[in-house]
Amino acid sequence: MLEDQTARHKEGAAGARIPAQPFAVDAEEDHRAPWPSGYPEGYAVVDVETTGLAPGDRIVSAGVYQLDARGAVEDHWYTPVNPLRDPGPTWIHGLTAEVLADAPLFTDIADDFADRLRGRVLVAHNALFDWSMIAREYTRAQRTAPVRQRLCTIALSKELALPLPNHKLESLAAHYGVTQRRAHHALDDARVLAETFRPSLHTAARRGIRLPLLACQHAHGGWHVSRKRPPCPYPNPGRYEPGGPLVQGMRVAISGDTSVERERLEDQAIDAGLHIATSVSRLTSLVVTNDPDAITSKIVKARAYGTPVLDEAAFTHLLRDVAPAA
């Protein structure tokens, strides 16, 4: 079906609507069971494939599964997108310049995409990345992405303490016995994510766990621009030593989505006397990420430089007792 759908887009279709195939319903997940009153009314499970990872990169395909309040499938949709530039890592997403030549531009599918996002919580694996790419595309189109909240499935799996070897989508899929048919195809990744999100959602509901929802900041036509902060007054003491304390002046880079709103986490670090770096260099003291296996520019550089990596929980714990600058 996925191959047929891509072929339809080569012929000029701007978006594909195909009949939704509901997932199996476990007896313990019957819709008559009690449900937390504060949970969202609906979700848009999203995956976008892109030309790269930088702010200037573009979306080359998007897949969306619309779910109701309890995670049942309502509809799903897919479209390739002509990025008007080199498609980037074709060996990952499989979309060549030839395939995308006749695909619609983002401005052509912006309305259809918006219809599938509006009034729903955006759900994605490393949701900050997908949200950022979507918001920037809407900004370029002089529009505002109709999304108010996002939910990262990495953060949710941490809240549920799932016994995963890492936080890759394939590990989450294996945990729930979901078969991935075509990795890095936006529609199939969205399907896998929807199938794994549903049981996670029901587990959270049964336990009465608050969902890790984060606000999607909208500014300058759809993308939040971080406010300028005063420079750190302390000298950089060097790299973080695993097992030791944080020291005032350390340069900290944060990669990927966070359970706490990003600006709040940065403010906490700055209040403790740390320097928030927007990129990773040889001078970076440590990198904070909830997905150390992600292939982001910050993680790749951290590995190359041997920069220590901490998850958000460990970093937040260390923020309670930061050592004073020498």
N, C-alpha and C positions, 0 to 999 in steps of 0.2 A: 504493500500500500504506500509506503513511504516513497519508493522509487516512482510509482505512478504519479504521486502527488507532485514530486519535483518536476516530472515531465510536463505536467499541466502548467506549471509556472514558466517553464521554458517557452510555452506557447502563448504566454502573455497574461495569465491570470494573476490578479493582484493579491489574492489571498485564498486559502482553501478552507471550506467548511466541510467536514466529513462527519458522518453519524458517530456520536459518542458511544463508546463501548464501556458500560459500567463495570466497575471492579466487583469481585465477589464480596458479599456481605457476611461477616461472621455473626454467629448467633449473639455473641456478647456485645456486638456493635449495632444491635437492632435500633432502629430510629425511635422506638418507643422508650428507650432508656433515658434516664435523667441527663440533662445537658447543662453545663455552666452558662448562666444567663449573660455573662460578660464577654463571651466568645464572639468573634466576628460573624457576620451574616453570610459571607461568601469569600472565596479565595480565587486568585488568578495565579496558577502555578506556571512559572515562566522560565524559559531558557533562551538565551541569545548567543549566537556564535558571532565572532568579531574578527576584524582584520589584525587585531593585536590587543595589548593590555593597557596602552597609554591613553591619556585623556583625549588625544586627537584621533584615536582609532574609531572605526565605524562598524555598525552592525551589518552582517551579511545574511543572517537568517534569524527568524524568531518563531518560537513555538509557545502556545498558551493552552493550558487545560483549565477550564472554568469548573470550579467545585462549589457545591452548596455549603451551608453552614456545618454540615457533618462530614464533608469530604466526598460526597457522591458526585460523580461526573455529570455535568450538564452539557458541555460542549467542548470541542477542541479545534484548534486552528493552527495553520502553519503558513509561512511565506518566506521565500528567499528575498533578499534585498540587494539591489545594485549599490555598492558603496562608492561608486564613481572614483575608484582608485584600485590599486593592487589588492587582491583579496586576502593577502597575508598567508598564514599557515594552512595552505590547502591540504597538506598531508594530515592535518588534524580534522578540519571540518569538511573536506572533500569538495568544496565549492570553488571551482576554477573561474577565471575571468570569462571563459567561453560560456560556462553555465549561467553566470550572472549577467551576461551582456543584455539579455532580454528581460531580466527580472525587474520588478517595479522599484522605483526610488522610495526612500523612506517617506517622503512627503505624500506619495501615492497610497501608502498603506497606513498612514498615521491615524486616520479616522477609524478604520477597522480595528487597528491595534487598541486604540483608546476605548472603543466599545467593549472590548474584552477585559480591560483593566478597571473600568469605571465602577466605583462603589465596592471594590473588593480589596482585600489585603494581598499585596504582591508577595508570593512565596518563591524563593529560589535558593539554590545551593551556593553559599557565599553571596547572599542577596545584595550586599553593598555594590558588588561589581555589576550585576545585571541592572540594578536600579540606576547606577551611575551612567552606564552606557545608554539606557533608555532615556533618562533625563536629558543627556547631552544631545541626543538625536532630536528630541522635541524642542530643545533650545535652538538648534540649528534651523528647525522648521518654523521658528518663531511661535511656538506653541508651548503649552504647559502639560506635562504628563499627568493624567488624571489619577494619581496615586497619592494616598495620604499616609499609608502605613505599609511596612514591609516586615516579613518574617523570614529569618535565615534558618534553613533546616539543619545547618551545622550547630547553631546556637540551641535549637530545639533538642537535638540529639544529646547535647551536653546537659540540658535541663533534665532530660529523662535518664541520664547516666547509662546510655546504651553501650553494651560491651563491644565497641568497634576497635579494630586494630589501628585505624586512622580515620580521617574524616573525608575521604574520597567518596564520591557518589557511588562508585562500584561497591564499596564496603557497606554502605547503607543499604544498597539493593540486595547484596548477599545476605545481610542480616534478616531481611524480610522475605527472602526467597523470590525476589523480583528479577526476571530475566531481562537483560539489556540487549536489544536486538541490533542497535546501530549507534554505538557510542559517538558522541559529539555531533549527532544530528539533532537539531534543536527540538523537533517534535518528539523524537524518541527519548531524549534526555528529560523533556518535560513530562512525558508519560511515566517514566521510571520514578521521577521525583514525586509525581502525583500519587503513584501507587505506594510509595514509601511514606509520604506525608500523611495519608489517611490513617494508617494504624498508629502512627506517632500522635496524631491529633486525638484519636480515641483513647490512647493510653494517658495522655495529658488530661483529658476530660475526666476519666475514671479516677485519677489521682488528685484532681482538683488543682492541677498545676497552672500557674499563670503563664500564658503564652509570651515568649520573648518578642513582643511587638515593638518596633521602632518607628518613629516618625520619619517620613520622607520630606526633607526640607526642600522648599521651593523658593528660589530667588533668581533674579536676572533671567526670567523666562523659563525657569524649570530646573535649574541646577544650583545647588547651594554652594556658595563661595565662602570658604573659611575666613573668619575675621582675622585681622592682623593682631599679633600679640607682641608685647615688648620682648626684647632679647633676654635670654637667660643671664642673670648676673654672675653666675659661677663658672669657673673654668672647667673644661671637660676633663674628668679624672681618668678617662680611658674606658676600656671595655668592662662590661659587667662580668663578674666572676661567679659562675654557677654555684649556688649554695650560699653565696654571700649576700650582703644587703645592697640595695640601690644607694647611690651616692649623689648628692646634689651636683648638678652640672652635667650628668650623663645625658648623652644624646639618644633619644628613643624614637624609633620609627614604628608606626602602627600600620599593619597590612590586613586588608579584608574586613569583613563585618564584625561588629562587636555586640555583646549583649547589652552593655550600657551605651547610650547614645554617644557617638564618637566625640562630639565636642565636650561632653561632660567628662569623659574619660581623659581627654587631653587637658581639660581645666584642672582635674585632680592631680595630674602629673606635674603640670606647671606650678600649681600651688605648693607642691612638695619640693620644688626647686629643680625640676628636670627640664631639659630642652626637648621640645617636640620637633623632630626632623621630618621634612616632607619627602625625603629620599634617603637611600642608603649609600654610604661611602665607607672608606676605610676608617673614618673617625666615628662611625656610629657605634654606640655602646651596646645596644641590643635592639632586637626587633620583636614586637608583640604581635602575635597572630593566633587565631583560633583554628587555622588550617595550615599547618606547616608543610603539607604536601602540595599546596597550591602552587601553580607555576606563575607567580606574579613577579614583576620586576624587582620588588623589594626582597622577596624570598630568594630569588635567583642570585641577587647580589650578596645577600647575607651568607649564602652557602659558599660563594666564591671567596668572600673575605674571611670566612670563619667566624662571622658575627653570631654571638649567642642569640637563641630564639626562646621566648617564653610565651605561654598562653595567657589569655586575659585574666583568668582566675589567679594564677601565680603572681602576675604583675600587680593586680589589685591588692593582693595580700601583702606584697613587699612595699606598696605605697604607704602602708600604715606606719612604717618605721624606716624612713629614709635617712641615711647617715649624713651628717653635715659635711660641707665642703672642707677640704684641708686648708 
